Amino acid sequence: MAKLKRNAFMNGLSGVMEDWTFLWTHGQQTVMKTQDMSKVKWSKARKATVAPKVRAHYEKVAKKAAR
């Protein structure tokens, strides 16, 4: 994980860009490689927390974005 110094470009930057995640932790901005969740095996309890219609919508959006 890299720590960044404040500058005009990075000031207030947060979110995901390509394979990198930018976030604020304990008042400092950090950048890290975005985790690959494609091979994660979700537990039954975790799967049950997402409504089937909502899950289907987000899976459709994710497939479209991956193209």
Residue frames as qw, qx, qy, qz and C-alpha x, y, z in Angstrom:
[[0.000, 0.892, 0.452, 0.000, 0.00, 0.00, 0.00],
 [0.428, 0.270, 0.004, 0.862, 1.36, 3.40, -0.96],
 [0.153, -0.781, -0.413, 0.443, 0.76, 6.63, 0.94],
 [0.401, 0.602, 0.293, 0.626, 0.44, 9.81, -1.04],
 [0.221, -0.316, -0.235, 0.892, 1.35, 13.37, -0.16],
 [0.277, 0.782, 0.466, -0.308, -1.29, 16.02, -0.71],
 [0.210, -0.173, 0.405, 0.873, -1.11, 17.82, -4.02],
 [0.413, 0.290, -0.027, -0.863, -3.59, 19.56, -6.33],
 [0.509, 0.126, -0.711, -0.469, -4.27, 16.46, -8.42],
 [0.421, -0.127, -0.888, 0.133, -4.79, 13.99, -5.58],
 [0.147, -0.007, 0.482, -0.864, -6.65, 16.35, -3.21],
 [0.613, 0.154, 0.301, -0.714, -10.04, 14.80, -2.54],
 [0.557, 0.274, -0.674, -0.399, -9.57, 11.89, -4.94],
 [0.475, -0.140, 0.801, -0.336, -11.36, 8.72, -3.87],
 [0.834, 0.345, 0.104, -0.418, -12.83, 5.69, -5.61],
 [0.779, -0.057, 0.563, 0.270, -11.55, 3.20, -8.17],
 [0.396, 0.785, -0.292, -0.376, -9.50, 3.97, -11.28],
 [0.600, 0.424, -0.669, -0.110, -8.54, 1.01, -13.45],
 [0.782, -0.138, -0.591, 0.142, -6.98, -1.51, -11.00],
 [0.321, 0.117, -0.482, 0.807, -6.32, 1.03, -8.23],
 [0.364, -0.758, -0.534, -0.089, -8.45, 2.10, -5.27],
 [0.202, 0.371, -0.254, 0.870, -7.98, 5.58, -3.76],
 [0.519, -0.684, -0.490, -0.153, -9.32, 6.23, -0.27],
 [0.080, -0.689, 0.358, -0.625, -8.88, 8.23, 2.89],
 [0.799, -0.320, -0.493, 0.130, -7.74, 6.37, 6.04],
 [0.590, -0.586, -0.252, 0.496, -7.05, 8.11, 9.36],
 [0.005, 0.926, 0.005, -0.378, -6.78, 11.49, 7.64],
 [0.194, -0.522, 0.638, 0.532, -4.30, 10.25, 5.04],
 [0.760, 0.464, -0.126, -0.438, -4.96, 9.41, 1.44],
 [0.498, -0.313, 0.793, 0.158, -3.95, 5.90, 0.40],
 [0.675, 0.440, -0.357, -0.472, -3.86, 4.02, -2.87],
 [0.488, -0.260, 0.832, -0.032, -3.90, 0.26, -3.20],
 [0.200, 0.083, -0.833, -0.509, -4.42, -2.37, -5.85],
 [0.702, -0.079, 0.036, -0.707, -8.11, -3.24, -6.12],
 [0.456, -0.187, 0.856, -0.156, -8.84, -6.72, -4.82],
 [0.419, 0.107, -0.724, -0.537, -9.81, -9.43, -7.29],
 [0.535, -0.051, 0.598, -0.595, -13.07, -10.84, -5.91],
 [0.672, 0.268, -0.428, -0.541, -13.83, -13.04, -8.93],
 [0.575, 0.129, -0.807, 0.033, -12.62, -16.26, -7.27],
 [0.229, -0.210, 0.631, -0.711, -14.21, -15.67, -3.86],
 [0.377, -0.304, -0.850, -0.205, -16.63, -18.38, -2.76],
 [0.332, -0.383, 0.170, -0.845, -19.43, -16.63, -0.91],
 [0.068, 0.080, 0.915, -0.388, -21.06, -18.35, 2.07],
 [0.105, -0.546, -0.788, -0.263, -24.80, -19.11, 2.07],
 [0.224, -0.732, -0.430, 0.478, -25.32, -16.40, 4.67],
 [0.160, -0.426, 0.227, 0.861, -23.56, -13.80, 2.51],
 [0.008, -0.179, -0.736, -0.653, -25.54, -14.78, -0.58],
 [0.158, -0.629, -0.761, 0.019, -28.79, -14.53, 1.41],
 [0.183, -0.590, -0.261, 0.742, -28.16, -10.87, 2.29],
 [0.074, 0.267, -0.389, -0.879, -28.66, -9.70, -1.30],
 [0.648, 0.416, 0.393, -0.503, -32.14, -9.68, -2.80],
 [0.653, 0.150, 0.659, 0.342, -32.24, -11.82, -5.99],
 [0.411, 0.838, 0.327, 0.149, -33.60, -9.00, -8.19],
 [0.127, -0.953, 0.237, 0.138, -30.98, -6.56, -6.96],
 [0.593, -0.397, 0.622, 0.322, -28.21, -9.12, -7.43],
 [0.641, 0.432, 0.567, 0.284, -29.38, -9.89, -10.99],
 [0.231, 0.967, 0.106, 0.027, -29.35, -6.18, -11.83],
 [0.255, -0.853, 0.421, 0.174, -25.80, -5.63, -10.55],
 [0.676, -0.129, 0.656, 0.310, -24.50, -8.79, -12.24],
 [0.559, 0.683, 0.421, 0.211, -25.94, -7.54, -15.54],
 [0.055, 0.993, -0.105, -0.010, -24.32, -4.12, -15.06],
 [0.506, -0.632, 0.538, 0.235, -20.98, -5.70, -14.12],
 [0.714, 0.174, 0.600, 0.316, -20.93, -7.94, -17.20],
 [0.413, 0.858, 0.251, 0.175, -21.71, -4.95, -19.42],
 [0.151, -0.952, 0.258, 0.061, -18.93, -2.88, -17.80],
 [0.675, -0.404, 0.556, 0.267, -16.37, -5.69, -18.19],
 [0.751, 0.520, 0.362, 0.188, -16.66, -5.66, -21.98]]
